[in-house]
Amino acid sequence: MRQPEATKATILKRSGELFNTHGYKATSISDITTATGLTKGAIYRHFKNKDHLEKEALMNLSQVMFEQIRKRIKDQPTASLKLKSLFGYFETYISKPPVKGGCPLLNVSTEVDDAHPILRKQAIVILDILRDAIIKILENGMRYKQLKFNLQKEYYASIIIAMLEGAIMMSKLRGNNNDIKMTIRHLEKLVDELEA
């Protein structure tokens, strides 16, 4: 990796950790310069403004998450095992968060509103990527007769994401894995019922 690319990667990693742990609004460029050891000029050489940095850092965090999910599910032979592997990934969020601060989608979604339309749009992109991945698993499961034919795939994808993200929030708030574990047991039973 060349020096400018390495510098940009460092900025994205460190600023992403700060945004994901302290919040996007609460993290200042001064916080980022302290964390990276770089000047404001060095940061602005790679990013037009703080909004641009926030958007890129969020995408970088989500790429880490999606790559870990992909590795976890790719070798699973059936749709139900892929879904259960996905659930297992989310179960580790409290004890072993894949990125510092926990789920980037959950963290950013609790912070963005009409006052931050750029970050909100990016959060929706990440949500849609996750939803589309679950829909694809369901479609393949139906195509290969692993799951019941004609499932309402958009419905199940929304339910799965809402339950996982809600359970992560509850577990983080309580400081234990009880809520995510109960939710995953429920989702695993649901997937068992969807099998052909």
N, C-alpha and C positions, 0 to 999 in steps of 0.2 A: 504494500500500500504506500503510495507516495505521501509526502509530508502534508500537502493540503487536504488530501482525503483522510489521512489519519487525524488531522486537527478537527475536521468536520465530524468525524465519527466520535471523537472524544467529547465534543460539544453536545452532540445528540445524546450520547449515553448519559453524561453527567446532568445535563439539563432535564432529560427525561426522568431521571431518578428524582430530581428536585420537584418537577411538576407533579409527578405521580405520588410523592409523599407529602409535600407541603401545599400543593394546589397550584393551578396555573396563574390565578390572579395574585396569590400571595408570594410567588417566586419572582424576584426582581432580576434584572440583568446583572446587578451588582452581586447577587447571590450566585449567579452562574459564573461570573468572572472569578469569584473566590473559589468555587468548586473546581473550575477548570485550570486556574492559574493563568488564564489568558486575559487580554485587555478587551474592552468593549469594541475597539476597532477590529481586533482579530475575529470577534464573534460576528460583527456586522459585515465583515468581508465575505462570510459564508451565508448569511441570512439577511434579508432586506430589513426586517424589523422583528420585534418580539412575537407578533402574530405568526409570521412565517416560521420562526424557530419553534413555537408551540405546535404548529401543525406538523412540521417535520419530525419533531420529537415524539409526538403521539403516534405517527405512522411507524416510526422506528420501534417504539414499544410494542405496537400491535404486530409488527412483523416478527419480533422475537416470540411473541405468544403464538402466532399462527404457525411458525416453523416448529415450535415444540409440539403443538397439537398434531401437525402433519406427521412428524416422526412417530408420534405415539399411536396414531390410527392406521398408518399406511400398510402395515403388515397384517392387520386383522382381516380374517377371511370373509366375514359376513357383516352385513349392515348392523345387526344388533350388537355384535362385538365392537364394531367401530364406534357406535354410540356409547356403549358402556365404557370404552376406553377414553372417549371424550369426557364423560362424567368423572372418571377417575382423575383426569388431568385437573379438572376444576376442584376436585376434593382436596388437592394438595395446596390450594391457594393460601390457606391460613397457616399451616405449619411450614411449608416451603414455597413461598411465593416465587414464581418464575421470573418476575421482575420486581425490583425493590418498590415497595409501596402497594403491591397487590395488583388487582385487575385494572388495567388501564382504561378499559371501556366503562367499567363501573365508576371508577374515580372521576373520569372526565364527564360522564353523563350526569353526575350529581352536581357538577359545578357549572356546566354550560346552560345558557338560557338565551333569550333574545338579545342580551347584551354582548354575546360573543358568537355571532353567526358563523364565522369561519371555523372555529373549533367544533361548533355544533354540527356543521355539515360533515366535518371529518369524522366525528363520532358516529354519525349515521352511516357513513361509508364502512366503517369498521363493523358496526352492527349488521349491516347488509352482507358483508363478506362472511361473517359467522353464520347468519341465517341461511345464506345461499349454500354454504358448505353442508349444513345439516339437511337442507332440502335435497341436495345431490346424493347424500348417503341414503336418504329415504327413497328417492327415485331409483337408485341402483338396487336397493333392497327389493323394491317392487318388481323391477325388470328381471331380476334373477330369482324371483319367487322365494325370497328369504323373508319378506314381509307381506302382510295382507295386501291384496290388490286394491287400488283406488283409495289409498289413505289421503286424508286432507293434509298434505305435506306442509303447507304454509302454517296451518293451525298448530301442528305438532312442533314445528321449528320454533314458533313464537312461544309456545308453552314451555318448551325445554329451556330456551334462553332466559325467559322471565323467571322460571323456577331456580335455575342455576345462579343467576346474578342476584336475585333476592336472597337466596340462601348464603351466598358469599357475604353480602352486606350484613345479614343477621349474625353470621359466625364471626365476622371481623368485629362487629359491635360488642358481642358477648365475649370475645377473646378465646373461643374454643371451636371445635369442628362439629359440634352436635347438630346444628341446623343443616349444614351442608351434607352431613352423613345421612340424616333422615330424608332429606330431599332426594339424594342420589338413590337411596334404597327404593323410594317411591318411583323415581324415573326408571330404574332398572325393571321394576315390576311392570310398568307401563310398556316398556320395550318388549318384555316377554309376551305381553298380551297382543302386541302388534305382529309378532312372528307368524308366518304362514303355516 
